[in-house]
Amino acid sequence: MATGAGAAGRSAGGADSAHREVVLVGGRRLTLTHLDKVMYPETGTTKADILGYYAAVADALIRHARDRPATRKRWVHGVGTPQEPGQVFFQKNLGDGTPAWVARRELAHTARVTVYPLVNDVATLAWLAQIGTLEIHVPQWRFDTAGAPARPDRLVLDLDPGEGVGLAECAEVARWARALLLDMGLDTLPVTSGSKGIHLYSALDGSHTSEQVGQVAHELAKALEADHPGEVLSTMTRSLRAGKVFVDWSQNNASKTTIAPYSLRGLMRPLVAAPRSWRELESPGLEQLDYRQVLRRLERSPDLLGPVADAIDAGGGGTVERTDRLQQYRSKRDARRTPEPVPATTPAPDSGSGQAAFVIQEHHARALHFDLRLEHDGVLASWALPKGMPVDPTHNHLAVRTEDHPLEYLEFEGDIPAGEYGAGSMSIWDSGSYSLQKWRDDEVIVILHGRPDGPLAGIDREFALIRTGEATSRNWLIHLMKPKRPGPAGARAPTQLSTSDRTYSPMLARPGSLRDLSAEIDWTYEMKWDGIRALAYVEPGASGQVRLLTRNGNDVTASFPELVDDLRVAADTGGGPGGAVLDGEVVALDSKNRPDFSRLQTRLGVTDARAVQEARRLAPVHYFVFDLLERDGTPLADQPYSARRIALEELVTATGAVATSTVPASTVPTSTVQVPPSFSGDAQTVLATSLQLGLEGLIAKATGSTYSSGRRSDHWVKIKHVKAQEVVIGGWRPGNGHRGSTFGSLLVGIPEPGRPGEDPAGRLRYAGRIGTGFRDRDLTILRRRLDELPATANPFDDVPPEDAADAVWVQPALVGEAEFAEWTPSGRLRHPSWRGLRPDKTPLDVVREGTAPP
């Protein structure tokens, strides 16, 4: 297991010394014994395996368990077998042998006072595993800084399947519950419990008591039962649970606990309470996960339940009047465990001379970000910048107000240990002094004077920090002010692309099914890639210019610099005069080499060099080329698809051939720029293979079809597995709780042609509300974009009064994509979930997928 400082050596002491190791874990000395003891006989999982697992998931588990009283279930001799189960010890109070460094809090019960451990660091987690703890249970509230129970900061529903009901039924109830919670302004994330059911987590702002939250949860459970009486039960009566999913709302009682996310289960197999995605819950093969699967998932991607913890940290427990500006800072840190400065007192505010110090720190924490800190009133007012400092006055960046920091932080650099708040490396990016122009509660304007050798290049730059939302909102924008004087002489204007005198727009496929493929036409099939469509204009030669343009003509070259050099090589025409024009898809792949549109979203709109570099590391992209429109100055659009495909494969190394009649084992290319394979033969086989590979579907192309630039053609047919619909945003509804500063749901529609006598531009037909599937980053970015498009008129023609009552209308200019279950009889999307913005498309590109009532 990870020990932080490595093994400190073996202890001495008799025949048992071979079974003991003294190690340092998170800076704490810990004696480990009997590491080869088998804790799960069915799988051979040992105590060493358990210690290694908890060390690996410590950061994620601690975020969800920190400052909560931990109840433990211990299997000192292992879980045993079905015939001879191991003895379990249910423990709340700490014993006499507890190390002194374990953080603890007292809690008064009716007849006694119990001392609980707090799982706040990796050393405590390792100690618990050493004494045979497998399960860790915590309530939905934390202790406050004074050691008293705070109000609950999350709502939890436990979906418990009765006899004859499985995980699939729990997943269905989870989706129903999600929709109801969404209507309450609460986003929800699922956790498969590691036992039989599913837990649902929603972040709260700490403004309600446990009793109030429990009442709301109970009403929610009763509403689910009323809507689905044959599938859901809300009462505690066990005799009624057969064939139904019991929605246990009582988990929100102040005295009740829920197994902590990432905790093991003391069952026959080492299963885990594992955070999952909503898309996973759609899988017909949904199963509980064991600890090895969870470890692999965390290696590939961050904590899926992280947004709930983020929202809790953002919402806190309400605002508290403080005379000590550093109280919140100190409450999150222990000077014994972190190298950060933790002063005992706060200096008196300065005299306000008009100049003070600033520092910008590069923070490699759970996600790379930058921290801007400005000396003010004796402390450092601090903002976290997920995308760094803005470099373009036309593009603002998000700035999240964090707790004030001590002045000593101006010079802090170092590594914050794993398990501690803000764990990761911290270095100074730039520092210096600033001139104050304005300081208000909702707006701060400063001129930064950085180091001559710093990233700001010693050039004075003026920035404005502007709070968005209400006075309690932590979300701000940071804006680079335009220079008040001209730039340096000799500055170069951007060069113009001269690859071709012709311009193209992508040819479009119409949605359809296998039944739409005429037997009289010769078809070729390509996999459908879930990405951003882009045309690549490539000049010849090693230094030839490359430009990537989306469907609506936006230049996104700066966002994908890794494609530029590879496109030059892949489309090398031998130095010919005209270069090449390619059609393809920019995609980001997941760990199984499947396109991940959500991952690609993190790359869109990122142009700052430092931000792009980090985005490249986290989400590298590929360009899958499937058509060639021009080569060496010669247009090919009028040639049939089969001829263009041959020319494409001659120019760019392909992974497959048009004449292939069977589907190879691996059909997903992994090179940065590559031609994916195409297939002939049985379309049903190709479609089945795309489903097996986890792809969206296929594109059927008539081999004799020419390239119809900018037109949707019956000769290209897209056939999808998952129902997805592009939509136009026409409004939004306010949110509650942690969504109070963004929005609760989007009101979306689909353009339809104008009827006789109507505006020929058409109308926007209402398609429903979308309020789920958003990450915190999506909410912030979308709200900012929506605020830029205010409108007084309702752009829809048929919004129900209950949806329009508190709606805020916007100009119908933004296009997004949603997944949904089916069309309702009234033409609405049933159970839609947001997938992301489609900056490559305009409202005129949006058409209805499949069929729906007129």
N, C-alpha and C positions, 0 to 999 in steps of 0.2 A: 504494500500500500504506500501511498505518498505520505512521507513523514515530515515534510517541511524542512527540517535541518538534517535529515538522515539519521541512521541508527547511531545511538550513543554508546553502543557496546552491550554485551550480554552481562546479565547480573551473575554474581557468584552465589553459591549456596546449595550444596548438597546434590543429591541425585536428581532433584527436580530442575536443576539449572538448565538442562538441555531443552526444557519446555518453556523457558522464559526468554523474552527479549525486552530490553529497555530501549525505547526509541523516543525521539523528539517529534511531536506532532503539533504543528502550529506553534512551536516554541515551548510546548509543555512536555515534561518528562512523563512517560506513560509506560507501565509494565504490561506487556502482552504475553498471554499464556495459552498453551494448548492450541496453537494455530492450525494444527492438522486435524482438530476435532471435526467430525462430520456433523454439520448442523441440519442438513436436509439429506437423509439417506437415499431418497428416491433418485436424486440427481447427483449425489456425491459432493454437494457444495459444502466447503469447509468454512471454519471460522476465519481463516485468512482471506477467503473469497469475500466474506461478508465485510470484513474490515476494508478490503480494497474497494468494494462497491461503494460503501458509505464515504470513503475518502474522495472517490471520483465524483459523486453527486452532491458533495457537501455544499458547494456554492448555491446550487438550485434548491436543495432541501431547506437550507437555513433561511433563504429568503421567505419561505412560506411558514416557517416555524419560529422565527426570531421573536423573542420577547413574549412568547406564549407559554403558559405552564404546560410542561410535557408529562403526560401519563405514559408509562412504559409497560409493554408486555414482554417478559423475559422467558426464554427457553434455554436454561443453563446447560442442559444436556442435549439440546437439539429437539426438532419437532417430532422425531420418532417415525413410526409407520402407522398405517391405518389400523393394524392389529394392536399395536402398542404405542399410542400417542405419547409424546413427551410431555412432561409436567410443565405447566405454564404458571408464571408468577405475575399477577397484575399489581403494579406498583405505582403509587403516587408520591408518597413521602420519600425524601432522600435518606439514605442510610448513613451510619456513622463513618463508613469507609470512603465516603465521597471525597474526591480531591478538593482541596480548598479553593482551587482556581475555577471550579465549575460555578458559573453564574446561577443565582437562585432567587426566588421570591416566595414570600409567605402569602397564603390565601386562607382566610378564615371561613371554615364551614360551620354547620349548625352546632356540632359537638366538639370540634377540634380545630387546630390551626395546622395546615399542611405546608411543608416546604417543598416546592417544585423546582426541578432544574429548568433552565432556559437553554434551548439548543441554539446557541448564538455563535458557536465557533466549531471548527473542525475537530479540535481536541476533545470537546465535550461529546461530539458525535462518535469519535473513536472510542472514548471511554465507555459509552453506552453499549457499543457493539462488543467491546471486550468483556462486559459482564453479562453477555447473552441477550441483550435487547435486540429484538427483531422488529417489533412494531412500535412506532411513536405516534401518539394521538394528541391533538391539540384542539383548543376551542377556536371560535371565530373572533376572539378579541385578544388584545395584547395588554400587558402592563404599561402604564404610562411612566413618565420619568420619575414620578414620586413613588412608584411601586404599587399604585392602586390599579384595579381593573379599569381599562378604558371601555368606551362603547364599541360594539362590534364594527369591524371594518370590512367584513365580507358576509355574504349570504350563501348558504350551502344547502343544496337539496340532494338527498341520498335516494337514488332510484334502485330499489331492491326487488329483484324478480321473485315472484312466487313459484310454486311448483308448476312445471310445464311451460315456463316462460324463460327465455334466455336473454343473452346480451343484445341480440338484434331488436327485440321488443323494447328493451331499455333505451336503445339508441333512438327508436321512434318516439318514445315518450320524451326523451331529452330534446328532440327537435320541437315538439309541441311546447315544452316548457320554455325553450329558448325564445319562441315567438311571443309568448305571454310576458316574459321578463323584458323583452325588447320594447313592448308597448309601455312598460313601466320606466323605460329609459335606462335599463340595465343590460349591458353586454355580458355574455356568459361564455365560459369555456369548460369543456368536459375533461374528466379524469376517470379512466377505467379503474375501478377501486382495488384491483388485485385480488378480489374475492369473487363476487358474482355480478355486481351491478356497476353503476356509473354515478359519480358525484359531479354536480354542476356548481361552479364557483362564479359569483358576481361580486365585484368590488363595491363597497359602500363608502360614504364620505364621513362616517362616524357621527352623524347627527341624530341617530335614533338609538333607543335602548334595545337590549336583547329581547325584552318582552315584545316591543313593537315590531322588531324584525321577525320574530317568531310568529306573530299574528299575521303579518303579511305573507310569510311562507306558507302558513296554514291555509289562508284564503286562496293562495295560488294553487296549492295541492287540491283543494276542493273544486276550484274552477277547472282544473285538468280532469278531475273525475266527472264533473258535470258534462264536459265536452266529449269525453271518451269513457262512458260508464262501463263498457265491456272490457276495457284494457287497463284502466287506472283505478287505484284504491288510495284514499286519503286518510282512512281511519286505521287505528293501531290494531284492530282485531285480527289476530293471526289466522283464525279459521276462515277468513274471507279472502286470503291472499292467493289461493290457487288460481292459476290462469291469468293473473294480473300483475302489474308492476306497482308496488307500494311506493308512494312518494313520501319519504320520511322528512317532514318539515321540522321535526323536533331537534335536528342537529344544531339549530340556531339558539336553543336554550343556553343561557350563560353557563350552566353546569355540565352541558354535554360536550363531547369531543368527537372529532372526526380524524381518521387516520391521515397523517400528514402526507401531502404529495411527495413522491419518491421514497416513501417508507416501504420496507419489505413487509410481507405478510407471513405469519407463522402457520402456513399451510403445508401440504406435502411437497409442494414445489415452491421455489423462491420467486413468487410473483410479486409485483410491485404496484402500488397506487400510482399509475402513470398518466401524466397529462397527454391528451390526444388532440388532434385537429378535428374540426367538424367534417372535413372531407373523409377522414378515416372512418367516422361513424357511419358513412354511407356504404362502406364496404360490406358485402355479404359474408365475408370471411372474418369479420371482426372478432378478435379474441383478447383475453387478458395478456399482458406482457410479463416476461420474466426479467430478472436483473440484467442478464447479458444483452437482451434486446434493448433495454433502456440505456445501457452504457453506449451501445452503438449509435442510438438515436442522438444522445447528447454530444457524441463526437462529430456528428454530421450537422447538427443544427442546434440553436439555443433552446432554452426552456420554453415549451409551448404555453405554459401557464404564466410566463413572465409578465404579459400585459396586465393580469390581475394584480400582481405585486406592484407593477409600475403605477397602476391607477390608485392603489392603496397608499403608496408613498406620496403620490401627487395630491390625493385628497386629504390625507391625514385624518385627524379627528376633529376637524374644525379649527378655527383660528384661536390662538391664546394670546392674551395681552402679556408681553414680556418686557421686563426692565433689563434683563440680561440678554443682550443681543446674541450671545454665543450659547445659550441654553440648548437650543435645538442641535447645534453642532456637537456639543459635548455629549448629548444624550445618545448619539449614534456612534460614539467612539470610546474606546477604552485605551488610555495612555499606556497600559501595560502590554497591549497587543498590536499597536500600530505605531509606525515611526512618525506619523503626522504630529504636528504640534498641537497639544491639548492644554492650553493655559487655564489656570484655575479662575482667573478673573478677566473681565473685559476692560480694556483701557478706556479712559474718558474720551468722548468725541473730540476730534481735532478742531482747530479754530476756523476751518473753512477758508484756507488761504487762496483757493482757486486752482491750485495745482496739487496733485497727489499721485501716488504710485498705482500702476496697474501691472497685472501679469496675465498671460494667456498660457495655459498649461495643456499639454497633450496627454490625454488620459486613456490608456489602454485598459479599460475595465471590461464589463460584460460585452459592451459594444464600444468601439473607438469613438471618442468625442473630444471636444475641446472645452475648456472651462475659462471663461472670462471673469476676472475679478478686479473690482475697482475699489480703491481705498475710500471709505466714506464713513464718517461718524465713528471712527475708532475701530471699524471692522472692515472686512472685504465683502462688499456686496457681490454676489456671485450668480452667474448664469451658465448653464450647460448648453453647448452648441453642438447638436448632433452632426451638422454638416460643416462645422468650422466657421471661420470668419467669411462674410460675403466679399467677393472680389468684383462684383458687377452691380452698379447702382440700380439696375432693373430687376434684380433677383434678390429678394429678401430671404433670410434664413431664420429658422426657428431658434428661439432662445428660451430655455426653461429656467425660471428663477429657482434657485436652490437656497439652502440655508446660508446665512452669513458665515464667513470664515475668519479666523484670527489673522492679524497682520503678519504673523510669523509665516503664514502660508505663501507670502510673496517670494520666498526663497526655497520653498519646499520642492524637492525632487526625491523620488525613491519608490520602493515597491510596497504597496499596501497588501498585507498577507491575505491569502485565500480565506474566506469565511468572514472577513471583516467588511464593514460597509465601504463600498467603492473599491473592492479588491482589484488590484492590477497595478501596472507601472505608471508613474506620473513623472513627466519631464517638462521643463520650461520651454515653451515654443517661442515666445517673445515677451519682453518686459520693458518697462520704462516709466515715464510719467504721462499724465494726461491733463489737458486743460478742460475745465468744466464749463459747458455752455448752458445747460439746463438740468435740473434735478427735481423731478416731481414724482409722485407716487406711481404715475402711469406713463411717464416719459423721461428718459435720460439721454442727453446729447453730450458727447465728449469728443475731444480731438486727441488721439493717441500719438505719443512721440516714442516710437520704438527704438530698439538698438540699431545702430548703423549696419551691423552684420546680421540682423534678424530677418525673419521672413517678411516683415512689413517694410524691409529695406530702408529703414530710417526715414521714410517719407511720412510726413504728418497726414493722417487720415481721420476724417470725421465720421463718427458712427452715431446713429440714433437707435435707442432701445425703446420699443413701444409695446405696452401691455395690451393684449387682446382680451376681450371678455370682461367679466365683472372684477370687482376689486380683489376678490379672493383667487382669481385665476393666476396660475403659475406660468402660463404660456405668454411669451412675448415674441416680438419680431425684432431682429437686428438688421438695420438698413445702412448700407454704405452711401454716404452723402456724395453728390456729384462735386468734383473739384471746383473751387471758386476761381481758378485760373487755368489757362490752357495747358495741355500736356506738353511734355518736352518736344522740342523741334525734331523733325526727322522720324517721327513715329510712323510705322508702316500701316497702310490700310490693308485689310484682308485681300488676298489675291482672288481672282475669279477663276472658276473652273472652266477648262476649255477642252474637256474630254470629247464632247460631241456638240454639234450644232443643234441636235434634236433633243427634245424633252419627252419623257414618257410618264404615264401614270400606270399603276399596276392593273393588270387584268383581274377581274373579280369572278369568284365562283358563286353560283346560287346555291342555297341550301336545298337538300333533297334527301332521298333514300335510295336504297338499292333498286327499288321498283322504278325509279326514274331513269335508269340506265338502259337506253334502247339497245336491243339485241342486234340492231342493224348497224350499229356504230362500233368501231374498234376502239376499245378503251385501254388506257394505261392508268395505273394507280400509284399514288404517292401518299406517304403518311402525312397527316395533318399536324403541323408543328405549332405549339401554343406559344407564340411570341409576337414580335412586332414586325410587320411587313416593311421592307425597305429595299429601294433600288440603289445599287452601288455603281457609281460612275468612276471608272478607274483609268487614269492616264497611263500611257506606256512608260517603261523604264523604272529603274530602281528608285528614282526620286519623283516619279509621277504623282500628281495629286490624286487623292481619293476623297470621294464625298458620298455619304449615306443620307438619302432622303426618304422620309416616311411617305405614306399614302397621300397626306395632305400637303406635302412639299416642305415639311420642317427638316432642317439640317441637323442631324443628330450625331455627326461625325465625332464631335468633341466628347460625347458621352461614351463612345466605344473605341478608344484609341488602340486597343489591342488588335482590332480587326484591320487597321490601316495597312501595316506592313505585310500581314498575311494575305490581304486582298491583292496587293501589288504582285506578290509571288504567285498566288493561285491563278491570277488572271493575266499572267505574263504572255503577251502576244508576240514576243520576239522582237520587241522594239518597233512594231508597226506604228503607223501614223495616228491611229484612232483609238487605241486602248480598247476598253470593253464596257458594256453596260449590262449588269447582272440583276436578276430579280431573285429575292430570297427572303428568309426570315431570320431576324436576330432573336436568339433564344438563350435562356439560362437553364442549365441542367441541374437536377438534383443528384443525390448520391447514387441513384440507380440509372443515371444517364437519361432521365426523362425530363422533358421540358417542364419548367416550373414558372408559371406566369407571375406568381406572387414574388418569387425571388427576382425576376426581371424588373419588377416595379421599383426595386431599390436602385436601379441604374438609370431610370428615366429622369431626365432633367438635371442630372448631376454633371456639371462642367468644370467646377473648380478643380485644379490639378491635384491638390492633395486629397480632396474628397473622392475624385475619380480613382486615384491610386488605391485608396482603401476599399472602395466599392469593387474594384477589379479583383482584389484579394478575396473578398467575401462572396462575390457573385460573378465569376468570369462568364463571358458570353461567347457564343459561337454564331457564325453566319452560315446557314444552310441554304445553298444555292440550288434553285430548281428551274431557272430559265435563263436564256441568253438572248438579249434583245439587239445587241450590236457587238460586232467584233472587228477590230482593226479598221474602224470607220465605215464598215458595211452593215446596214440595217438588216436584221433577220426576222423582224416581227411578221412579215408577210409569208414566211416559210411555215410549213406545217410543224406541229409540235414535235413529231418524231425527228425531223431534220434538225430542229433547234436543240433537241436533247443530245443528239450525236455530237453536234458542234460544241455543246457545253461540256460533255465528257472528254472531248479532245483537249479543251482548254483547261479545265479544272479536274484534277484527279477525283474520280468518282468511287463510291463504295459499292455500286451495283450497276447493272446494265438494264436497258429497256427490255431486252429480250428475255430476262430472267422469268421463269415460269413458277418457281417456288420461292418461298420466303426464307431467307437465311436466318440462322439462329439469332444473330445480332443485326438489327436493322437501324439502330440509332447511331449516327456518326458522332465521333468525339473530337476530331480535329477542329481547330478553330474555324477554318474555312473549308467547306467540303460539300460535295454533291451527294445528298442522300440517295439511296437506291429507289428505283421505280420498279413496278411489277406488272406483269400481264397475267392473264389466266382468270381464275375464279375470284370475283370480287368479295364473295362471302368469306373466303379463306383469308384474304388480306385484311378485311375488316375485323375478323376474329383475332388475328395476330396483333393488330393495333390495340385491341382491348386487352389482350394478354400482356402487352408491353406497357400498359398504363397510358397510352396516348389518346388524343382527343377523337381520332377517327381517321378518315382518309379523304383525299381529293381524287376524284375520277376525272381524267382528261382525255378528250377525243384525240387520237393520234394524228388526225388530219386537220386539227383546228389551228388557225392562225392566232396571233397574239392581238387581242382586241384591247388596245391601251385605254384604260380608264372606264371600261364597260364591264357589266356583269353579263356573263354568257352562259347559255345552256350547255356549252361544250366543256365547261368546267363545273363539276358538281361536288359540293362538300357534304360529307356524310359524317355526323357526329354521334358519339356514344352518349356523352353528357349533354343534357339540355342547357344551352347557354344562349343568352340574348344580349345583344348590344342595345343600350338604352340612352336616352337623352335626359339629363337632369333639368327639371323645370322648377324645383323648389325643395325646401327642407323644413323639417319640424324641429323645434327646440328639444334639447335633451335634458336629462336630470342627472343627479349624482356627478360622477366624474366626467360625464358628457355635457355638463352644464355649459362649458365654454366652447363646445364644438357644435354638435347637432345630435338629435336622436335618430332620425331616419331621413332618407332622401325620397323625394317624390319624382318618379321617372315616367317617361312615356316613349312612344315610338311614332315617328313622323308618318303621316299617311297623305297620299295625294289629295289635292283639293277636289271637291265634288263640283258638278256644274253649278255655276253661280257663286262659288266660293273663291277665296283667294287661291290663285293657282299655286302659290308656294306651299299649300297644304295646311294641315293641322297637326297638333301633337296629341295623339290619343293616349290617355292615361293608362299606365300599365301597373300601377301599384306603388307600395312603399318598400324601400330596402333599408333595413336597420341593423343587419348583422353581417359578419364577415370582415369588419373593419379592424385594422390594427390602429394603435394610438397614433402612429405616424400618418396613416391614411386620414384619420379624423382631422388632425391639425392642418394638413396640406389642403384637404378638400374644403374645410371651412374658410381658409384663406382665399382659395380660388372662388368660392361662392360669394364671399364678401365683395369681390371685384366685379360681380355681375348682377347688381341689384336691379329689380324690376318691380313696377307697381301693379302690373296686370297679370292675371292668371294665364299662363301659356297653354294650359290644357283646356279641353272642351268638355270633359266629363268627370271631374273630380268629385267624389262623394263629399257631402257637407262635413262629415265627421273628420275626413282627412284634410279638408281645406280650412278648418276652423282656426288653427293656430299656425298655418303654413306661412313661410317666408318665400316669396316668389323670386326667381332669378331668370336671367335671360337664358333661353334654351341653347346653350353653346357648348357645354361639356358633354362628352360621350364617355360612357363607362360600359362595363360588362358584368353581367350577373349570371349565376347559376340558379336554376329553379327546378321544382319538382314537376310541374305541369301547368297548363293554362286552365284558369277557372272558366266557368260558363260565361262570366261577364267580361272575359278578355283580360284578366289580371294574371300576373305572375304569382303562382302559389309557392310559398316558402322560398322567396328569393334570397340569395346570399351574394354579397359584393365580391367581385374578383379584382377590380382595379379600373383605373382610368385608361382610356384608349386615346392617347394623344396623337396617334397616327390616323385618326378618323375624325370626320366632321359629321354633324347631324344628318347631312344629306346622304351619307354612306350607310345609315342605319336602316335596316329592313327587318321585317318580322321573320324570325326563324320558325320553321314548321308551320303549323296551322293554328288558328285561334278563331273564336267567334267574331263575326264582323261587328 
